[in-house]
């Protein structure tokens, strides 16, 4: 059995029914995306909470971390749209909704209930019915707006996009196709991502990415071939936008009216970098050595569980990182602290996921997803 076939076979053990049709390079791209998110948050949690005072926004390492990894959630939206368009669009809409509900909605609800309960009852002395009413309101708010953990904001957004998927996909087959694609590229330049707060602007920002993914996925091999032909252009755009982001961060430039200039440039940068990485994986995934393919497969197969758990788990290792790396003025201390949190956090999350799978079998997906 080749490395690739072994990898794909492992994928089929841990994913939904459409995995038999899953494309290895999309699977690996998911691993790349979640790893970038994990690195971003590991470094950020150390710089924001590892010292008596937060590392200032002008810090060199904070800037580099943001430039490289901020908005990597765009890749997850892109992947979801590609998979729907390339594979799931041919299935009945109700089947798709049921699948997303069980594999994403239920685990999200379960983890939101768990963390909301843990935080509320740890910080509040419950003495009467009023406190339970407050808890019910807090829980409802956390589930609706993704506030149970500060990384959960993305899940209500992608759930909204999944609800719209059949409609958006059908519209791409009508005369609305080109206006939609133009809007998908232009509107996110002016309607910015709003941090971790779910707003109309945030939804427009990610809907743009999602529509682009739907377009790529409807003729996947053909569109990847077209992207490959213009790879030098995407490389140039990625380089220019990265330099521009460095300028904006270094000089503290961001808001232009309601628009975040940094988010606008990140949007273009991440689309360009995503195109480059996706084409590279498309061309080379069959030749990836086992030492690369297997870790990528493991990370991709546990991606949603990692997303659900990492924010909470990371904070458990803050004291260890802060005890070892004590100076916020040293870039090597910041790198070291972020590395400790990332490595220990990743290993702990994987241990929880694999233990859940061993104890609960297929029912573990109701807690940690597929």
N, C-alpha and C positions, 0 to 999 in steps of 0.2 A: 504493500500500500504506500503510495507516495505521501510526502509531507502534506500536500494540499488536500488530498482525499481524506487523510486522517483528520486534518483540521476541520474540513467540512462535515465529516461524520460526527465529530465532537459537537459541532454547532447544532446538528440535527437533534441531539439528545436534549438540548436545553431551550429550544425555541418553539414558536407557534407552528401550526400545520404547514404554513407556506414556506418553511425552511428548506424543504426539498428543492425549492426553486431559488433559494437565496443565492446571491452572487457574492463570491468570496471577497471581492474588493470593496463592496459596500459594507460587508461585515467588518472588515479590517478598518475601514474608514470610521466606523462607529467607535472602535477602540481608540483610534487617534483622537477623535473628538472628546471622548470622556476623559482621556488622559490629560488633555490640555485643560479641561475644566478642573480636574483634580489638582493639577499643579498650580493653576491660578489661585484656587481657594486655599491650598496649603500655605503658600507664600503670603497671601493676603491675611489669613487668620493670624499668622505669626506677627506680621507687621502691625496689624490693627489691635491685637489683644495680648501680645506676648510681652509687652513692656508697660511701664507705668503710664506712658503717654504713647499715642499712636505715632507711627513713623510719618513724617510730613509728606504731603503730596509731591514735593519737589525731589524726594529721595530717588537716586539713580536706579536702584534695584526695583522699587515700586513702579517706576515708569517703564522699565524694560519688561517687567512681568505683565503689566497691563497692555503694552503695545503688542506683545507676542500672543497673549492668550485671552484677553478680554473679548467677549462676544463669540467665544467658541460654541456657545449654545446655538448659534446660527447653523453650525454643521449638523446638529441633531435635527433641527427643523428641515434642513435640506435632505438628510437621509430619510426621514419619515415620509416626505413628499415623493422622493424617488421610488421608495418601496411601494407606496400606494399606487403611483402611476404605472410602474413597471409590472407589478404583480397583483395587487389587491383590487385594482379598479375593475377587474373582470369578475370579481366576486359580488354577490348581492350586498347592497349597502347595509342591510340589517346584520349580516354575518360580520362585516367589518366593524360595525358599532359594538356588537356583542364581544368580539375579540378584544377590542381596545378597552372596553369596560372591565373585562375580567383580568386582562394582563397589565393594565395601567391604572384604570380608575379605582379598582378595589384595593390594590396595594397602596396607592396614594392615600385613599381614605383611611386604611388601617394604620399607616404610619402617622398620618395627621392626627388621628385619634390618640395614638400612643404618645406622641411627643407633646400634644396639647395637654393631655391628662397629666403627664409627668411634670411638665413645667408649671401648670396651674396649681396642682395640689402640693408641689414642693415649695411654692412661694406664697400660698394662701392657706390660712387656717379656716377650713370649712366648718361653719357652725350652724347653718340653717338653709332653708329652701332658697333664700335669696342668693346665696353663694353658688348653688347649683344652677340657678337661672343665669347668673353671670357666666358660669362655665359653659353652659349650652350656647350662649351668644358668642363667647370667645371661640368655641369649637367651630360653630357655623361660619364665623368670619374667617378663621384660619383655613378651612376647607375651600371656601369660595374664592379666596384671594391668595392662596398659597403662602400663608404666613406661619404655619406650624414650625417650619425651619426657614431660615432666610434664603435657602437655595430652592425652595419649593415653588417659587413664583412661576417658573417655566411650565409646570405641569398643567395648571388651568389654561394657560395660553395654548399649549399644544393640543389639549383636549378640545378647545374651541376650534382649532384648525382641523382636527380630525372630523369633527361634526360637519364642517364646511367642505371637506375633501371631495365627496361625490359631486357637489354643486360646482366647485371651482374646476374640477377636472372636466365636467361636461361643458362648461363655459369656454374652456380652452379649445374645444372642438367647434366653436361657433364663430360668428363674425366678431365676437368680443375678444378673440384671441390676442391680436396685436395690441389693442388698447390695454388689455390686462397685463401683458408683458412689459409694456412701456411704464405703466403705473407701478408694477412690481419693482422696477429698477429706480424710478424717479421718486416716488412718494417716501420711501424710507430715508432718502437724503434730507427730507424736511420734517418728517414725523419720526422723532428719535425714540430709541429705547429709553425708558424712564427708570433707570436703575433696576430695583427689584419691585417697583410698584406697578401693578397691572392697570394700565390706562388705555384709552383709545389709541393714543400715539404708539404705545408699546405693541398693541395688536396689529396695527398697520405695518410697523417695522418688520415683524416676524411673518406677517402674511405675504409681504414682498418676497422674502426668502423662500417661503413655502411654494408660491406660484412658480418661481424659477425652478425649484426642485421637481414640481409636477411636469413642467415643460421638458426638463432633461430626461425624466423617467419614461415619458410616453414613447420615446424612440431612443433608448438608452445607449446602445452601441453606436448608433449614428451620431448622437449628440456628443458623446465622449470623443469620437473621432474628429468632429468639428472643433471641439475645445482643444484637442491635441495639436491641430494645425495652427492654432493661434497661441500656443503655449508661450512663445517669446513675448507676445503682447501682454498676456496675463502676468508673466514674470516681471516685466517692466512696470506694470500697474502696481503690483505688490510691492516692488522696491520703492516706487515714488510715494505711495500712500504710507509706507512704513516710515520713511524720512519725514513726511508731512506730520505724521502722528508724533514723532520725536519733537518736532518744532512746537506743536500745539501743547504737548505735555510740559516741555521744558519752560515755555514762556507762560504757562498757566492760562492758555486760551481755550475757551470751550463754548459758552453760550452765545448764540446769535439770535436774539429774540427768543422764541420758544424752542429753537432748534439747537441741538448739541452738535457742534462742528466735529468733535471727536467721534461721536457715534456715526455721523455721516461718513467720515473717512474710514472708520472701522468696518462699516458695511461693505464698502468697496474693497478694502484690504482683505477681509475674510472671504468674500466671494472669490477673489483672485487666488488667494492661497489655497482655498478649498478646491478650486478647479485644478491647480497644480498637483496637490496631494492625491486627489481622486484619479487623475489621469496616470500618475506614477503608479498607484496601486493597481489600476486597471491593466497597465502594461506589465507589471512585475510580480503580481501576487502569486502566480503559479511557480515562480522561481525563488520565492522567499525561503531562506533557510529555516529549518525547524525551530532553531533557537529564537527566531523572531516571530514566526507564524503561530507557534503555540501560545506564547504570552499574549499576542494580539487576540487570538481566538478566546482565551480565557477572559480577558478584559471586556471584549465585545459581548461575550455570552452572559456576563454579569453586569453589564453597563447600567441597567435601570436600578438594580439593587445598590450598586455603588453610588448612584446619584441620590437615592433615597437616604442612605446611611452616612455618607461621608461628612456632611456638615456637622452633625452631632458628634461623630467619632473623632474628628479632627480636634475638637476642643478638649477632648480627654487628654491629649498629649501636649497641650500648651505648657504645662508646668515643667515637663521633662525638657522640652526644647528651650524654654527660658532659663532653666538651670544650667544647661550646657553652653548656650550661646547668650551671653548676658549684655552685649553691647549693641544698641540699635544704630550706632554710628559706623559700624563695620559692615561692609557689603558682604564679606565672607561669613560673618555671624548671621546675617539675614538669610543668605543662601543655605547655611547649615541648619538653621532653625526650620526653614521651610522644608528642607529635605527630610529632616527627622519626622515632622508631622506627616508629610506625604507618604514616606515609606511605612511608618508604623500604622498610619491611618488606613492605607491601602491594604496592608496585610491583615489588619483587624477586620475590615469590611469583608474581604474575601473569606476569612475564616467564618464569620457570621453567616454569610451567604451559603457556603458549602455545608456548614453544620445544619442550617435550616433545610437545605435540600436533602441531607441524609436523614434527618429526623421526620420531616413532613412529606418527603417525596414530591409528587406533582402538586400537592396542595401548598407547597412553599411559595408558589407563584402568587398566591393571594396575599402574601406579606411582602415579598421582595421582588415580585415581578418575574418575568422570564429572563 
